[in-house]
Amino acid sequence: MSVVEQRRHLATAIPGPRSQQLQDRKAASVSAGVSTGLPVYVERASGGILVDVDGNQLIDFGSGIAVTTVGASNPRVVEAVQRQAADFTHTCFMVTPYEEYVAVCEKLAELTPGDHEKRSALFNSGAEAVENAVKIARAFTGRQAVVAFDHAYHGRTNLTMALTAKAMPYKQGFGPFASEVYRAPMAYPYRWVGDAARVAEEAFEAFAAQVHAQIGEQNVAAVVIEPIQGEGGFIVPPAGWLRRIADWCREHGILLVADEVQTGFCRTGDWFACDHEGVVPDLITTAKGIAGGLPLAAVTGRAEVMDSVHAGGLGGTYGGNPVACAAALAAIETMESEDLCGRARQVEELFRSRLERLADKFDVVGEIRGRGAMLAIELVRGGGDTTPNPDLTRAVNAFCHGQGLVTLTAGTYGNVLRFLPPLTISDELLHEGLDILEQAFVAHA
């Protein structure tokens, strides 16, 4: 395994000539529906650096959308993958099982919120996990309705598109969608009048009243919630709101499904975002950071809920692939041994101080939000005008890309810059990336 020096280096313009050639090949062979935010073609990666085919070394503030939490090409993960691939790459757990699948489920029972007896089922993607969580909730409760929230993102399958709030690009032209999915208002403090306590109270009351009037509590199988919304713009609900939702669900025999696909595995400074308020969901879905870059996802939940599904009702040919499971065990070992929850909190401290300085200089920064190494800034017109500013967001994002910093946008209104660096990235690379971000604001704000 080659070692990549942890420094930014620009050998060509971004994108370079070889990347442009590959982009031409992509246009001729890959569906136009598969877009790329930054068309540089990576040939190697390590830690917090991506190396493209033109020899450029880019600082990674995206982690493949919160996937390479333990760093790109993490040595433990690479070694585990190589060892497992040499043993066997596939049997299908539903045909002839293997220990790695069981070991991952045992770790999930240990790490996920709550000390109750748990079971897990493994899948390939976050969307697949969410879809199966809904199946399980319906089987256990005998009810059909599912409630999701404004600004939610849960995936691109038919059912998870119905749960997802944003039309373009995720839902446009793809309907009709799965039925018995309902949407409730999200506690979005920046765009809800009042202090945090008022937002928590009013948003909960609006949610409860809407479910009661439009669906009926007795018809609801599950409430599906991201404890911190991801694609919706890293919206952090006010303290107490998630707890109120959880208590209300328990009162009405409704399952609380926590979608921790993006927030899970140390990203927010806890193993899971629900841990911050001590909320214990009935079911929790995970993916992204679970396996250091390999495709793996899970539904973990109360034993009586997970075991309510008939034999054969859950599964999939590739779900819990042995190589992905080996990678997950190595990634979790790294998180534990290197205290990556603690590292996420350190990243937040460094990031917030720099972002606050940025906000002091530029009033187009409407809000800084997030938790741990899952942080974002919402950009507005400024001067007291909180109208979303997607044009500035795109300009800042493009400037960062041109300077060799991988950044991501998000938000229902396309006006949020989100930051998801690997938790193993150095402070030096974080500061250099933030210097570039500040330069982008100087150039465009």
C-alpha positions in Angstrom: 0.0 0.0 0.0 1.6 3.3 -1.1 1.8 6.1 1.4 0.4 9.5 0.3 2.0 12.5 1.8 -0.6 14.4 3.8 -0.3 17.8 2.0 -2.2 19.7 -0.6 -0.4 20.0 -4.0 -1.7 21.4 -7.3 0.2 20.1 -10.3 -2.4 21.3 -12.8 -5.5 23.3 -13.0 -8.6 21.6 -11.5 -9.7 19.5 -13.3 -6.5 18.5 -15.1 -6.2 17.2 -18.6 -6.3 13.5 -17.8 -9.4 14.1 -15.6 -11.0 16.0 -18.5 -10.3 13.1 -20.8 -11.9 10.7 -18.4 -14.9 13.1 -18.0 -15.3 12.9 -21.8 -15.3 9.1 -21.6 -17.9 9.3 -18.8 -20.2 11.4 -21.0 -20.0 8.8 -23.7 -20.6 5.8 -21.5 -22.2 6.7 -18.2 -25.9 7.8 -17.8 -26.2 11.6 -17.7 -28.4 11.0 -14.6 -25.2 10.1 -12.7 -23.6 13.5 -12.0 -20.3 14.4 -10.4 -19.8 17.5 -8.2 -16.1 17.7 -8.8 -14.9 16.0 -12.0 -11.4 15.0 -10.8 -10.7 11.4 -11.2 -9.0 9.9 -8.1 -6.4 7.2 -8.5 -5.2 7.0 -4.9 -6.2 8.3 -1.5 -4.9 8.2 2.1 -6.1 9.8 5.3 -7.4 13.2 4.4 -5.8 13.5 0.9 -7.2 12.5 -2.5 -4.7 12.1 -5.4 -6.1 12.5 -8.9 -4.9 11.1 -12.2 -3.0 14.4 -12.9 -1.0 14.3 -9.7 -3.1 16.9 -7.8 -3.4 16.2 -4.1 -6.7 17.5 -2.7 -7.8 18.1 0.9 -10.9 16.0 1.6 -13.7 17.8 3.6 -16.3 15.4 2.3 -15.2 11.8 3.2 -17.2 10.5 0.3 -20.3 11.9 2.0 -19.3 10.8 5.6 -18.1 7.4 4.5 -14.3 7.4 5.1 -14.6 8.4 8.7 -11.5 6.5 9.6 -9.6 8.1 6.7 -9.2 7.0 3.1 -7.4 3.6 2.8 -7.2 3.1 6.5 -4.4 0.6 7.1 -6.6 -1.6 9.4 -9.4 -1.6 6.9 -7.1 -2.4 4.0 -5.4 -5.3 5.8 -8.8 -6.7 6.8 -10.2 -6.5 3.3 -7.1 -8.1 1.8 -7.2 -11.0 4.3 -10.9 -11.6 3.9 -10.8 -11.4 0.1 -8.0 -14.0 0.1 -10.3 -16.3 2.2 -13.5 -15.8 0.3 -15.5 -12.9 -1.2 -19.0 -14.2 -1.1 -21.3 -17.1 -0.2 -24.6 -15.2 0.5 -25.3 -15.3 4.2 -28.8 -16.7 3.5 -27.2 -19.8 1.8 -24.1 -20.6 3.8 -23.4 -18.1 6.6 -20.1 -16.9 8.1 -18.8 -15.5 11.3 -18.0 -11.9 10.1 -21.7 -11.1 9.6 -22.5 -12.3 13.2 -19.6 -10.4 14.6 -20.8 -7.1 13.0 -24.2 -7.6 14.5 -22.7 -8.3 17.9 -20.8 -5.0 17.7 -24.0 -3.2 16.7 -25.8 -4.6 19.7 -23.0 -3.3 21.9 -22.6 0.2 20.4 -26.1 1.4 19.4 -28.2 3.3 22.0 -29.9 1.3 24.8 -29.1 -1.7 26.9 -32.0 -3.8 25.8 -31.7 -7.0 23.9 -31.1 -6.3 20.2 -31.0 -7.9 16.8 -29.6 -6.7 13.5 -29.9 -7.4 9.8 -27.3 -6.3 7.3 -27.8 -4.7 3.9 -25.9 -2.8 1.2 -26.9 0.9 1.4 -28.6 3.4 3.7 -31.7 3.5 1.5 -32.0 -0.2 1.7 -31.7 -0.1 5.5 -34.4 2.6 5.8 -36.7 0.6 3.5 -36.3 -2.5 5.6 -36.8 -0.6 8.8 -40.2 0.5 7.5 -41.0 -3.1 6.5 -40.1 -4.3 10.0 -42.1 -1.6 11.7 -45.2 -2.4 9.6 -44.8 -6.2 10.3 -44.4 -5.6 14.1 -47.2 -3.1 14.5 -49.7 -4.3 11.9 -50.1 -0.7 10.9 -49.2 1.0 7.6 -48.7 4.8 7.9 -45.2 6.2 8.2 -44.3 9.8 9.1 -41.2 11.6 7.9 -40.3 15.3 8.1 -39.7 18.4 6.0 -36.1 18.6 4.7 -35.6 14.9 5.2 -33.4 12.7 3.0 -33.7 8.9 3.3 -32.6 7.6 -0.1 -33.4 7.1 -3.7 -35.5 3.8 -3.8 -39.2 4.3 -4.5 -40.2 4.1 -0.8 -37.3 6.2 0.4 -38.0 8.8 -2.3 -41.4 9.1 -0.8 -39.8 9.7 2.6 -37.4 12.2 1.1 -38.6 15.8 1.1 -36.6 17.4 -1.7 -38.0 17.1 -5.2 -35.0 18.1 -7.4 -32.9 16.1 -8.1 -34.1 13.2 -6.0 -37.8 12.8 -6.9 -38.5 14.9 -10.0 -40.2 12.8 -12.7 -39.9 9.5 -10.8 -43.4 9.1 -9.3 -45.8 7.8 -8.4 -44.3 7.1 -5.0 -45.0 4.6 -2.3 -48.3 5.2 -0.4 -49.0 5.7 3.3 -46.1 8.1 3.7 -46.9 11.4 5.4 -44.8 14.5 6.1 -44.7 16.6 9.3 -43.0 20.0 10.0 -39.3 19.9 11.1 -38.0 21.8 14.0 -35.6 24.1 12.0 -34.5 26.7 14.5 -32.9 29.1 12.0 -36.2 29.4 10.0 -38.7 29.1 12.9 -39.5 32.3 14.9 -38.5 32.2 18.5 -35.9 30.9 20.9 -34.9 27.2 21.0 -37.4 26.3 23.8 -40.2 27.9 21.8 -39.2 26.1 18.6 -39.1 22.8 20.3 -42.5 23.2 21.8 -44.3 24.7 18.8 -42.7 22.2 16.3 -43.7 19.3 18.5 -47.2 20.5 18.9 -47.6 21.1 15.2 -46.3 17.6 14.5 -48.6 15.9 17.1 -51.7 17.9 15.9 -51.0 17.1 12.3 -50.6 13.4 12.8 -53.7 13.3 15.0 -55.9 15.1 12.4 -54.5 13.7 9.2 -53.5 10.2 10.0 -54.6 9.1 13.4 -52.0 7.8 15.9 -53.5 4.3 15.9 -52.6 4.0 12.2 -49.0 5.0 12.4 -46.4 2.2 12.3 -43.3 4.4 12.5 -41.9 7.9 12.7 -38.6 8.1 10.7 -36.2 10.9 11.8 -32.6 11.9 11.2 -31.5 13.2 14.6 -29.5 15.7 12.7 -30.7 16.1 9.1 -28.1 15.4 6.5 -28.9 16.4 2.9 -31.6 18.8 4.2 -28.8 21.0 5.5 -27.4 19.6 8.7 -30.4 20.9 10.6 -30.0 20.4 14.3 -33.4 20.3 16.1 -33.5 22.2 19.5 -32.8 20.3 22.7 -35.7 18.4 23.9 -37.6 18.1 20.6 -36.3 14.6 19.8 -37.0 13.4 23.3 -40.6 14.7 23.0 -41.0 12.8 19.7 -39.6 9.6 21.3 -41.9 9.8 24.3 -44.9 10.5 22.1 -44.1 7.5 19.9 -43.9 5.3 23.0 -47.2 6.6 24.3 -49.0 5.6 21.1 -47.3 2.3 20.3 -45.4 3.8 17.4 -41.9 2.8 16.6 -39.2 5.5 16.5 -36.8 4.8 13.6 -33.6 6.8 13.8 -31.9 7.2 10.5 -28.3 7.5 11.5 -26.8 6.7 8.1 -24.9 10.0 8.0 -24.7 10.8 11.7 -23.5 7.4 13.0 -20.2 6.0 14.0 -18.5 8.9 15.9 -19.4 11.6 13.3 -21.2 13.8 15.7 -18.9 13.3 18.7 -20.9 10.4 20.1 -21.2 6.9 18.6 -24.6 8.0 17.4 -26.4 11.3 17.4 -29.2 10.0 19.5 -26.7 9.5 22.3 -26.4 13.3 22.8 -29.9 13.4 24.4 -30.0 9.9 25.7 -32.8 9.0 23.2 -33.1 5.2 22.5 -34.8 4.5 19.2 -36.7 1.3 18.6 -34.9 0.8 15.3 -31.7 2.5 14.1 -30.4 2.5 10.5 -26.7 2.8 9.8 -24.4 2.8 6.7 -21.8 5.2 5.3 -19.1 5.3 8.0 -19.7 1.8 9.2 -17.2 0.0 6.9 -14.4 2.4 6.0 -15.5 2.8 2.4 -17.1 -0.5 1.6 -20.8 -0.9 1.0 -22.6 -2.1 4.1 -25.7 -1.0 6.0 -27.7 -2.3 8.9 -31.0 -2.1 10.8 -30.6 -2.7 14.5 -33.4 -2.8 16.9 -35.3 -4.3 19.8 -35.2 -8.0 19.7 -38.9 -8.5 19.8 -39.3 -6.0 16.9 -36.6 -7.5 14.7 -37.7 -11.0 15.4 -41.3 -10.3 14.5 -40.6 -10.7 10.8 -41.1 -14.2 9.3 -38.1 -16.3 8.3 -36.9 -15.2 4.8 -38.6 -11.8 5.1 -35.3 -10.0 5.4 -32.2 -10.4 3.4 -30.6 -9.9 0.0 -27.9 -11.5 -2.1 -25.1 -9.2 -1.1 -26.4 -8.0 2.2 -23.6 -8.3 4.8 -20.9 -9.3 2.3 -18.0 -10.9 4.1 -15.4 -8.4 2.8 -17.6 -5.5 3.8 -18.1 -7.0 7.2 -14.4 -7.5 7.7 -13.9 -3.8 6.8 -16.6 -2.8 9.3 -14.9 -4.7 12.1 -11.6 -3.1 11.3 -13.2 0.4 11.0 -14.9 0.0 14.4 -11.7 -1.2 16.0 -10.0 2.0 14.7 -12.8 4.2 16.1 -12.5 2.5 19.5 -8.7 2.4 19.7 -8.2 6.0 18.5 -11.2 7.5 20.3 -12.6 9.0 17.2 -15.6 10.3 19.1 -13.2 12.5 21.1 -11.5 13.4 17.9 -14.8 14.5 16.3 -15.3 16.9 19.3 -11.8 18.3 18.7 -12.5 18.8 15.1 -15.7 20.7 16.0 -13.8 23.0 18.4 -11.2 23.9 15.7 -13.8 24.3 13.0 -16.3 26.3 15.0 -13.7 28.9 16.1 -12.7 29.4 12.4 -16.3 29.5 11.1 -17.3 32.0 13.8 -14.5 34.3 12.7 -15.8 33.9 9.1 -19.3 34.8 10.2 -18.0 37.9 12.0 -16.5 39.1 8.7 -19.2 38.1 6.3 -22.9 38.6 7.2 -23.9 36.3 4.4 -23.2 33.5 6.9 -26.6 33.1 8.3 -26.0 30.2 10.7 -23.2 27.9 11.8 -24.6 24.5 12.9 -24.0 20.9 13.3 -22.2 18.7 15.9 -18.8 17.1 16.0 -17.2 16.7 12.6 -20.6 17.2 10.9 -20.8 21.0 10.5 -22.4 23.4 8.1 -22.9 27.1 7.3 -26.1 28.4 5.8 -25.6 31.2 3.3 -28.1 34.0 2.9 -28.2 37.4 1.2 -27.0 39.2 4.3 -27.7 42.7 5.6 -30.5 41.3 7.7 -32.0 39.4 4.7 -32.2 35.7 5.5 -33.3 34.7 1.9 -31.3 31.6 0.9 -28.3 32.4 -1.3 -27.6 29.3 -3.5 -25.7 31.4 -6.1 -23.1 32.4 -3.5 -23.0 28.8 -2.2 -22.2 27.5 -5.7 -19.5 30.1 -6.2 -17.8 29.4 -2.9 -17.9 25.7 -3.5 -16.4 26.1 -7.0 -13.6 28.3 -5.7 -12.7 25.7 -3.0 -12.7 23.0 -5.7 -10.4 25.0 -7.9 -7.9 25.4 -5.0 -7.8 21.7 -4.2 -10.3 21.5 -1.4 -13.2 19.0 -1.7 -16.3 20.6 -0.2 -20.0 19.7 -0.5 -23.2 21.6 -0.7 -26.6 20.6 0.8 -29.9 22.0 1.9 -33.4 22.1 0.6 -32.7 25.6 -0.9 -29.2 24.7 -2.1 -27.6 27.3 0.2 -25.7 25.2 2.7 -22.0 24.3 2.7 -21.4 21.1 4.7 -18.2 19.8 6.1 -17.5 16.1 6.8 -13.7 15.6 7.1 -12.2 12.2 8.0 -11.8 12.1 11.7 -8.1 11.1 11.2 -7.3 14.2 9.3 -4.5 16.4 10.7 -5.2 19.9 12.3 -2.8 21.3 9.7 -4.9 20.1 6.8 -8.1 21.4 8.6 -6.6 24.9 9.0 -5.3 24.9 5.4 -8.7 23.9 4.1 -10.4 26.6 6.2 -7.9 29.2 4.9 -9.1 28.3 1.4 -12.7 28.6 2.5 -12.0 32.1 3.8 -10.3 33.1 0.6 -13.4 31.9 -1.3 -15.5 34.4 0.8 -13.1 37.2 0.2 -13.4 36.5 -3.5 -17.1 36.1 -3.8 -19.0 37.4 -0.7 
